[in-house]
Amino acid sequence: MAVGKQGSAQATISIDDHGGVLRDITAHVRTIGGLKITQITEENSPFGVAFEKNTPVGKQKFGPVTIAGDFDSSPTTGPHVVFGTLETLPGDSTRTLTIVPGDSKTLSGEGYVTEYELVLTDGKLTGYTAQYVQAGLFAWT
């Protein structure tokens, strides 16, 4: 793959369905946002310092991620099948989310799908929106 700038045509997006099967949902995603890893810090400036000092606390925050596109009920990769059953119990398995922006760099980690919404607008295709929240460490490889 080419190194450098990438277009959306090179991206791939995969996520486990509620049963734990990894599904390539690229063809059903029009937007995905919230792909930001933040290291949480604590402000701990001592007396006599004229600037703010922050120290990492060893905890990461990722997302929440909003995934949206055109509704489709295809039996294996359609968003209704992948997102239609939400995790509801503490013992439910996490879902692996994997994003490849197109240059062999991969962002992946574990989380839960907490929302799934159909969006109907007169004169437009039926859409969907799903919300994904972090439940494990996310990292670039």
N, C-alpha and C positions, 0 to 999 in steps of 0.2 A: 504494500500500500504506500501511497505517496505520503511524505512527511510535510507538515506545514498546515496551511489553511484547508478547511474541509467544508463541504456543503452538506445540506441535510440529506441528500440522496445517498451519501456514504454511511450515515448513521444506522446503527441497529439498537433495538430496545427489546430486552427479554425480561420476563418476570415469571415466577412460579404461579400456577393457578392455586386454588384453595386446596387441591389434592396433592400439591408438591411437585407437579410436573412443570419443568421449565418450558415456557412458551415464547416464541418469537412473535411479538406484537407490533413490530415495526410498521407493517402495512396498515395498522389501525390507529396510529398515533399521528396527530397533526401538531400538537404542542406538548412539551414537557418542561416543567420549570421547577426551581427549588433545588437544583443539583449543586448545592453549596455546602462544603465541609467547613465548619467553624470550630476552632479550638477555644474552649471556654477559658477565660482568664479571670483572675481576681485582682482588683485594683488594691494596691498595698503600698502607697507612697508614704515614706517616713517623714517625720517632722524635718524641716529644714531643706526640703527638696522643692524646687519651683516647677516641677513637671509631674505629670501623672506616670506612675510606674505600674505595670501590669505583669503578673506572673501566671504562666499556664498552670492549671490545676489538674491536668491529666484526664480531662473529660472532653468528649467530642459531641458536636451537634450537627445533624444532617437533616435538611428538609424543613418542613414537610414538602413532599413532591406532589405537584398537580399534573396529572396525565389526562389529556383530552384528545378527542378525535371524533370520527364518524361511528355511530352505533352500528354494530354488526353482530348477528347471532350465529356466525359460523361455528360449527361444533367443537373445534379444537383451539383456534387462535382468536376468535372473535372476542371483543371486549366484554360482551355480556357473559360469556362462559368464563373468562379469566377473572373478571372483577365482580360478577353477580353474587357471589357468596363471600361475605365478609368474615373476618376473624372476630369472634365474640367472647371466647373463653381464655383464661390465662394459660391453659394448656395447649392452645392452638399453635401449630407450627408457624414459624416465620416464613416469609417469602423472600427469595433472592431476587434483587433488582440488579440488572446488568446493563450498562450503557456503554456502547462503543461509538465514539463520535466520528470514526472513519479513518483514523491513522494508527490503528492497533493499540491505542491507549484504552484501558478499560477501567470504568468506575463501577464498583459493585459493593454490595453489602446486604444486610438483613433488615426486614421490617414487616409491617402489617398494612393491609389495605383497610382503611377505616371508613371510607365513603365511596359510594358509587351512585351517580346521578344521571338520569336521562335528561337531555335538553332538547325540547321540541320548539321550533320556531317556524311560523307560517312562511311558506315559500322557500324553505331551506331543508337540507338533509338533517335527519335526526342525529343528534350528537350525544356524547357521553362525557362525563368528567369523573375521574377517580382520584382519591387522595391516599397517599402512601406515607407512613411515618416510620421513623428509625426505631429499630430494636436491637441493633448490633453495630459493630464498627464498620465504617465505610472507608474505602481506600482506592487510590489509583494504582494500577499495575501496568 
